[in-house]
Amino acid sequence: MDDETLLPLLTLSEAQDVVEVLARVAAGEVVDRGWVGDLASLLAARVPSRD
């Protein structure tokens, strides 16, 4: 598959959410599991199947 045919995995807003989660974890803060779960589900739905 050519790079031109690939869609971005994340929107800018979603990428900012990922960075915020990582920053909070790195700072030792507790992160809401529901928020992380929703974000992970959203990302997993966009990963193409290997089949």
HTML snippet that shows the backbone in 3Dmol.js (N, CA, C, O; Angstrom):
<script src="https://3Dmol.org/build/3Dmol-min.js"></script>
<div id="view" style="width:600px;height:400px;position:relative"></div>
<script>
const pdb = `
ATOM      1  N   MET A   1       0.845  -1.170   0.000  1.00  0.00           N
ATOM      2  CA  MET A   1       0.000   0.000   0.000  1.00  0.00           C
ATOM      3  C   MET A   1       0.896   1.240   0.000  1.00  0.00           C
ATOM      4  O   MET A   1       1.857   1.325   0.765  1.00  0.00           O
ATOM      5  N   ASP A   2       0.573   2.179  -0.851  1.00  0.00           N
ATOM      6  CA  ASP A   2       1.340   3.419  -0.928  1.00  0.00           C
ATOM      7  C   ASP A   2       1.013   4.329   0.249  1.00  0.00           C
ATOM      8  O   ASP A   2      -0.095   4.299   0.784  1.00  0.00           O
ATOM      9  N   ASP A   3       1.989   5.137   0.643  1.00  0.00           N
ATOM     10  CA  ASP A   3       1.764   6.077   1.740  1.00  0.00           C
ATOM     11  C   ASP A   3       0.630   7.050   1.427  1.00  0.00           C
ATOM     12  O   ASP A   3      -0.057   7.507   2.340  1.00  0.00           O
ATOM     13  N   GLU A   4       0.426   7.371   0.154  1.00  0.00           N
ATOM     14  CA  GLU A   4      -0.616   8.322  -0.220  1.00  0.00           C
ATOM     15  C   GLU A   4      -2.013   7.780   0.050  1.00  0.00           C
ATOM     16  O   GLU A   4      -2.952   8.560   0.207  1.00  0.00           O
ATOM     17  N   THR A   5      -2.168   6.463   0.107  1.00  0.00           N
ATOM     18  CA  THR A   5      -3.491   5.875   0.304  1.00  0.00           C
ATOM     19  C   THR A   5      -3.821   5.646   1.773  1.00  0.00           C
ATOM     20  O   THR A   5      -4.941   5.255   2.101  1.00  0.00           O
ATOM     21  N   LEU A   6      -2.871   5.882   2.647  1.00  0.00           N
ATOM     22  CA  LEU A   6      -3.108   5.671   4.073  1.00  0.00           C
ATOM     23  C   LEU A   6      -3.788   6.886   4.695  1.00  0.00           C
ATOM     24  O   LEU A   6      -3.465   8.030   4.373  1.00  0.00           O
ATOM     25  N   LEU A   7      -4.724   6.621   5.580  1.00  0.00           N
ATOM     26  CA  LEU A   7      -5.383   7.692   6.311  1.00  0.00           C
ATOM     27  C   LEU A   7      -4.674   7.891   7.641  1.00  0.00           C
ATOM     28  O   LEU A   7      -4.103   6.941   8.177  1.00  0.00           O
ATOM     29  N   PRO A   8      -4.698   9.100   8.184  1.00  0.00           N
ATOM     30  CA  PRO A   8      -4.073   9.308   9.491  1.00  0.00           C
ATOM     31  C   PRO A   8      -4.801   8.499  10.554  1.00  0.00           C
ATOM     32  O   PRO A   8      -6.026   8.379  10.529  1.00  0.00           O
ATOM     33  N   LEU A   9      -4.045   7.953  11.476  1.00  0.00           N
ATOM     34  CA  LEU A   9      -4.621   7.144  12.542  1.00  0.00           C
ATOM     35  C   LEU A   9      -5.326   8.013  13.579  1.00  0.00           C
ATOM     36  O   LEU A   9      -6.318   7.593  14.175  1.00  0.00           O
ATOM     37  N   LEU A  10      -4.823   9.205  13.789  1.00  0.00           N
ATOM     38  CA  LEU A  10      -5.362  10.096  14.820  1.00  0.00           C
ATOM     39  C   LEU A  10      -5.691  11.463  14.253  1.00  0.00           C
ATOM     40  O   LEU A  10      -5.021  11.957  13.345  1.00  0.00           O
ATOM     41  N   THR A  11      -6.726  12.060  14.798  1.00  0.00           N
ATOM     42  CA  THR A  11      -6.956  13.474  14.535  1.00  0.00           C
ATOM     43  C   THR A  11      -6.046  14.261  15.477  1.00  0.00           C
ATOM     44  O   THR A  11      -5.465  13.689  16.400  1.00  0.00           O
ATOM     45  N   LEU A  12      -5.924  15.528  15.256  1.00  0.00           N
ATOM     46  CA  LEU A  12      -5.105  16.366  16.137  1.00  0.00           C
ATOM     47  C   LEU A  12      -5.641  16.330  17.569  1.00  0.00           C
ATOM     48  O   LEU A  12      -4.870  16.232  18.523  1.00  0.00           O
ATOM     49  N   SER A  13      -6.940  16.409  17.710  1.00  0.00           N
ATOM     50  CA  SER A  13      -7.551  16.376  19.042  1.00  0.00           C
ATOM     51  C   SER A  13      -7.262  15.063  19.754  1.00  0.00           C
ATOM     52  O   SER A  13      -6.948  15.060  20.944  1.00  0.00           O
ATOM     53  N   GLU A  14      -7.366  13.945  19.037  1.00  0.00           N
ATOM     54  CA  GLU A  14      -7.084  12.642  19.631  1.00  0.00           C
ATOM     55  C   GLU A  14      -5.613  12.511  20.001  1.00  0.00           C
ATOM     56  O   GLU A  14      -5.281  11.947  21.043  1.00  0.00           O
ATOM     57  N   ALA A  15      -4.736  13.026  19.156  1.00  0.00           N
ATOM     58  CA  ALA A  15      -3.303  12.987  19.457  1.00  0.00           C
ATOM     59  C   ALA A  15      -3.005  13.797  20.716  1.00  0.00           C
ATOM     60  O   ALA A  15      -2.168  13.402  21.528  1.00  0.00           O
ATOM     61  N   GLN A  16      -3.684  14.919  20.878  1.00  0.00           N
ATOM     62  CA  GLN A  16      -3.500  15.729  22.080  1.00  0.00           C
ATOM     63  C   GLN A  16      -3.985  14.977  23.319  1.00  0.00           C
ATOM     64  O   GLN A  16      -3.383  15.084  24.388  1.00  0.00           O
ATOM     65  N   ASP A  17      -5.076  14.216  23.176  1.00  0.00           N
ATOM     66  CA  ASP A  17      -5.562  13.403  24.298  1.00  0.00           C
ATOM     67  C   ASP A  17      -4.541  12.342  24.683  1.00  0.00           C
ATOM     68  O   ASP A  17      -4.302  12.108  25.867  1.00  0.00           O
ATOM     69  N   VAL A  18      -3.939  11.698  23.686  1.00  0.00           N
ATOM     70  CA  VAL A  18      -2.925  10.673  23.954  1.00  0.00           C
ATOM     71  C   VAL A  18      -1.739  11.293  24.686  1.00  0.00           C
ATOM     72  O   VAL A  18      -1.247  10.730  25.664  1.00  0.00           O
ATOM     73  N   VAL A  19      -1.285  12.439  24.220  1.00  0.00           N
ATOM     74  CA  VAL A  19      -0.157  13.117  24.863  1.00  0.00           C
ATOM     75  C   VAL A  19      -0.520  13.510  26.296  1.00  0.00           C
ATOM     76  O   VAL A  19       0.310  13.404  27.199  1.00  0.00           O
ATOM     77  N   GLU A  20      -1.748  13.959  26.502  1.00  0.00           N
ATOM     78  CA  GLU A  20      -2.172  14.329  27.855  1.00  0.00           C
ATOM     79  C   GLU A  20      -2.165  13.119  28.785  1.00  0.00           C
ATOM     80  O   GLU A  20      -1.716  13.220  29.927  1.00  0.00           O
ATOM     81  N   VAL A  21      -2.657  11.980  28.307  1.00  0.00           N
ATOM     82  CA  VAL A  21      -2.645  10.754  29.121  1.00  0.00           C
ATOM     83  C   VAL A  21      -1.214  10.374  29.466  1.00  0.00           C
ATOM     84  O   VAL A  21      -0.907  10.087  30.623  1.00  0.00           O
ATOM     85  N   LEU A  22      -0.335  10.370  28.467  1.00  0.00           N
ATOM     86  CA  LEU A  22       1.062   9.996  28.705  1.00  0.00           C
ATOM     87  C   LEU A  22       1.737  10.956  29.682  1.00  0.00           C
ATOM     88  O   LEU A  22       2.506  10.526  30.542  1.00  0.00           O
ATOM     89  N   ALA A  23       1.455  12.243  29.557  1.00  0.00           N
ATOM     90  CA  ALA A  23       2.045  13.234  30.462  1.00  0.00           C
ATOM     91  C   ALA A  23       1.566  13.021  31.896  1.00  0.00           C
ATOM     92  O   ALA A  23       2.346  13.129  32.842  1.00  0.00           O
ATOM     93  N   ARG A  24       0.286  12.720  32.048  1.00  0.00           N
ATOM     94  CA  ARG A  24      -0.244  12.487  33.400  1.00  0.00           C
ATOM     95  C   ARG A  24       0.372  11.240  34.023  1.00  0.00           C
ATOM     96  O   ARG A  24       0.730  11.241  35.201  1.00  0.00           O
ATOM     97  N   VAL A  25       0.494  10.183  33.234  1.00  0.00           N
ATOM     98  CA  VAL A  25       1.103   8.949  33.742  1.00  0.00           C
ATOM     99  C   VAL A  25       2.562   9.203  34.113  1.00  0.00           C
ATOM    100  O   VAL A  25       3.023   8.760  35.165  1.00  0.00           O
ATOM    101  N   ALA A  26       3.290   9.917  33.249  1.00  0.00           N
ATOM    102  CA  ALA A  26       4.699  10.212  33.513  1.00  0.00           C
ATOM    103  C   ALA A  26       4.867  11.052  34.779  1.00  0.00           C
ATOM    104  O   ALA A  26       5.876  10.939  35.475  1.00  0.00           O
ATOM    105  N   ALA A  27       3.878  11.892  35.072  1.00  0.00           N
ATOM    106  CA  ALA A  27       3.936  12.735  36.267  1.00  0.00           C
ATOM    107  C   ALA A  27       3.468  11.994  37.515  1.00  0.00           C
ATOM    108  O   ALA A  27       3.467  12.549  38.614  1.00  0.00           O
ATOM    109  N   GLY A  28       3.074  10.742  37.338  1.00  0.00           N
ATOM    110  CA  GLY A  28       2.637   9.949  38.477  1.00  0.00           C
ATOM    111  C   GLY A  28       1.196  10.191  38.891  1.00  0.00           C
ATOM    112  O   GLY A  28       0.775   9.766  39.968  1.00  0.00           O
ATOM    113  N   GLU A  29       0.442  10.868  38.045  1.00  0.00           N
ATOM    114  CA  GLU A  29      -0.959  11.148  38.359  1.00  0.00           C
ATOM    115  C   GLU A  29      -1.833   9.939  38.046  1.00  0.00           C
ATOM    116  O   GLU A  29      -1.479   9.088  37.230  1.00  0.00           O
ATOM    117  N   VAL A  30      -2.960   9.886  38.702  1.00  0.00           N
ATOM    118  CA  VAL A  30      -3.948   8.849  38.421  1.00  0.00           C
ATOM    119  C   VAL A  30      -4.771   9.308  37.221  1.00  0.00           C
ATOM    120  O   VAL A  30      -5.245  10.443  37.177  1.00  0.00           O
ATOM    121  N   VAL A  31      -4.932   8.415  36.254  1.00  0.00           N
ATOM    122  CA  VAL A  31      -5.681   8.732  35.041  1.00  0.00           C
ATOM    123  C   VAL A  31      -6.992   7.951  35.066  1.00  0.00           C
ATOM    124  O   VAL A  31      -7.014   6.769  35.410  1.00  0.00           O
ATOM    125  N   ASP A  32      -8.068   8.614  34.704  1.00  0.00           N
ATOM    126  CA  ASP A  32      -9.390   7.989  34.672  1.00  0.00           C
ATOM    127  C   ASP A  32      -9.390   6.818  33.689  1.00  0.00           C
ATOM    128  O   ASP A  32      -9.170   7.000  32.492  1.00  0.00           O
ATOM    129  N   ARG A  33      -9.639   5.615  34.211  1.00  0.00           N
ATOM    130  CA  ARG A  33      -9.614   4.407  33.375  1.00  0.00           C
ATOM    131  C   ARG A  33     -10.685   4.434  32.294  1.00  0.00           C
ATOM    132  O   ARG A  33     -10.476   3.899  31.205  1.00  0.00           O
ATOM    133  N   GLY A  34     -11.814   5.041  32.576  1.00  0.00           N
ATOM    134  CA  GLY A  34     -12.875   5.132  31.570  1.00  0.00           C
ATOM    135  C   GLY A  34     -12.426   5.938  30.365  1.00  0.00           C
ATOM    136  O   GLY A  34     -12.682   5.566  29.220  1.00  0.00           O
ATOM    137  N   TRP A  35     -11.750   7.052  30.642  1.00  0.00           N
ATOM    138  CA  TRP A  35     -11.246   7.914  29.572  1.00  0.00           C
ATOM    139  C   TRP A  35     -10.193   7.173  28.749  1.00  0.00           C
ATOM    140  O   TRP A  35     -10.214   7.216  27.519  1.00  0.00           O
ATOM    141  N   VAL A  36      -9.286   6.503  29.428  1.00  0.00           N
ATOM    142  CA  VAL A  36      -8.235   5.749  28.736  1.00  0.00           C
ATOM    143  C   VAL A  36      -8.854   4.606  27.933  1.00  0.00           C
ATOM    144  O   VAL A  36      -8.439   4.350  26.803  1.00  0.00           O
ATOM    145  N   GLY A  37      -9.834   3.924  28.502  1.00  0.00           N
ATOM    146  CA  GLY A  37     -10.501   2.833  27.795  1.00  0.00           C
ATOM    147  C   GLY A  37     -11.218   3.305  26.549  1.00  0.00           C
ATOM    148  O   GLY A  37     -11.151   2.658  25.504  1.00  0.00           O
ATOM    149  N   ASP A  38     -11.910   4.439  26.657  1.00  0.00           N
ATOM    150  CA  ASP A  38     -12.597   4.998  25.488  1.00  0.00           C
ATOM    151  C   ASP A  38     -11.601   5.374  24.399  1.00  0.00           C
ATOM    152  O   ASP A  38     -11.835   5.113  23.219  1.00  0.00           O
ATOM    153  N   LEU A  39     -10.504   5.978  24.792  1.00  0.00           N
ATOM    154  CA  LEU A  39      -9.473   6.373  23.833  1.00  0.00           C
ATOM    155  C   LEU A  39      -8.850   5.147  23.174  1.00  0.00           C
ATOM    156  O   LEU A  39      -8.644   5.137  21.961  1.00  0.00           O
ATOM    157  N   ALA A  40      -8.552   4.122  23.954  1.00  0.00           N
ATOM    158  CA  ALA A  40      -7.972   2.891  23.407  1.00  0.00           C
ATOM    159  C   ALA A  40      -8.940   2.197  22.455  1.00  0.00           C
ATOM    160  O   ALA A  40      -8.523   1.686  21.415  1.00  0.00           O
ATOM    161  N   SER A  41     -10.214   2.172  22.793  1.00  0.00           N
ATOM    162  CA  SER A  41     -11.214   1.555  21.914  1.00  0.00           C
ATOM    163  C   SER A  41     -11.319   2.303  20.595  1.00  0.00           C
ATOM    164  O   SER A  41     -11.422   1.697  19.528  1.00  0.00           O
ATOM    165  N   LEU A  42     -11.291   3.618  20.681  1.00  0.00           N
ATOM    166  CA  LEU A  42     -11.356   4.443  19.478  1.00  0.00           C
ATOM    167  C   LEU A  42     -10.164   4.163  18.566  1.00  0.00           C
ATOM    168  O   LEU A  42     -10.323   4.015  17.355  1.00  0.00           O
ATOM    169  N   LEU A  43      -8.984   4.092  19.146  1.00  0.00           N
ATOM    170  CA  LEU A  43      -7.779   3.832  18.360  1.00  0.00           C
ATOM    171  C   LEU A  43      -7.775   2.417  17.795  1.00  0.00           C
ATOM    172  O   LEU A  43      -7.396   2.213  16.642  1.00  0.00           O
ATOM    173  N   ALA A  44      -8.191   1.447  18.589  1.00  0.00           N
ATOM    174  CA  ALA A  44      -8.200   0.054  18.136  1.00  0.00           C
ATOM    175  C   ALA A  44      -9.147  -0.132  16.961  1.00  0.00           C
ATOM    176  O   ALA A  44      -8.884  -0.951  16.080  1.00  0.00           O
ATOM    177  N   ALA A  45     -10.227   0.605  16.937  1.00  0.00           N
ATOM    178  CA  ALA A  45     -11.190   0.493  15.845  1.00  0.00           C
ATOM    179  C   ALA A  45     -10.614   1.005  14.530  1.00  0.00           C
ATOM    180  O   ALA A  45     -11.120   0.665  13.461  1.00  0.00           O
ATOM    181  N   ARG A  46      -9.577   1.806  14.596  1.00  0.00           N
ATOM    182  CA  ARG A  46      -8.993   2.383  13.377  1.00  0.00           C
ATOM    183  C   ARG A  46      -7.799   1.611  12.833  1.00  0.00           C
ATOM    184  O   ARG A  46      -7.359   1.859  11.711  1.00  0.00           O
ATOM    185  N   VAL A  47      -7.279   0.686  13.613  1.00  0.00           N
ATOM    186  CA  VAL A  47      -6.113  -0.076  13.161  1.00  0.00           C
ATOM    187  C   VAL A  47      -6.583  -1.099  12.140  1.00  0.00           C
ATOM    188  O   VAL A  47      -7.454  -1.916  12.439  1.00  0.00           O
ATOM    189  N   PRO A  48      -6.021  -1.065  10.941  1.00  0.00           N
ATOM    190  CA  PRO A  48      -6.470  -2.004   9.910  1.00  0.00           C
ATOM    191  C   PRO A  48      -6.146  -3.449  10.276  1.00  0.00           C
ATOM    192  O   PRO A  48      -5.149  -3.733  10.940  1.00  0.00           O
ATOM    193  N   SER A  49      -6.995  -4.335   9.835  1.00  0.00           N
ATOM    194  CA  SER A  49      -6.792  -5.762  10.061  1.00  0.00           C
ATOM    195  C   SER A  49      -5.604  -6.250   9.244  1.00  0.00           C
ATOM    196  O   SER A  49      -5.332  -5.730   8.162  1.00  0.00           O
ATOM    197  N   ARG A  50      -4.908  -7.236   9.755  1.00  0.00           N
ATOM    198  CA  ARG A  50      -3.777  -7.811   9.017  1.00  0.00           C
ATOM    199  C   ARG A  50      -4.232  -8.871   8.028  1.00  0.00           C
ATOM    200  O   ARG A  50      -3.428  -9.389   7.254  1.00  0.00           O
ATOM    201  N   ASP A  51      -5.511  -9.194   8.051  1.00  0.00           N
ATOM    202  CA  ASP A  51      -6.035 -10.218   7.135  1.00  0.00           C
ATOM    203  C   ASP A  51      -6.103  -9.721   5.716  1.00  0.00           C
ATOM    204  O   ASP A  51      -6.520 -10.459   4.823  1.00  0.00           O
TER     205      ASP A  51
END
`;
const viewer = $3Dmol.createViewer("view");
viewer.addModel(pdb, "pdb");
viewer.setStyle({}, {cartoon: {color: "spectrum"}});
viewer.zoomTo();
viewer.render();
</script>
